[in-house]
Amino acid sequence: MVNRQLRSTTIKRLIRKAPGGTVVTIYKPKKTGKHICGRCERTLNVPYDQRKVKKLSKSKKIPSRPYPMLCSKCAEEVERYKAIADVKFKFKFDVKFERDLTIEKFLEKGWFEKISESNR
């Protein structure tokens, strides 16, 4: 039986023939996938190769901007959406505002109720 640590599905099994003619199983870790945006599914510009990530400092591994799971375009759209909602409800301007649930799922829970109750 194989070692317990090699029975995992996260390890890739490669069957190769050794120079002596025996068949050998080589165990390699699978490559990690590229990070994608949570909204538009474009690839994010962050390192995804585990060998490169190990060499980075902690400050480079952790994103320092809000909404790190989104690309820059989608993060801007979320901020713009929040700003329009603030103008509509807090400052009571007549602005065209339609709720977009694809954006709202990245905001904190109950944010719309807080904004809409603040004007009453």
Beta strands, then each sheet from edge to edge (+ up, - down):
strand 1: 11-17
strand 2: 23-29
sheet 1: 1+ 2-
end
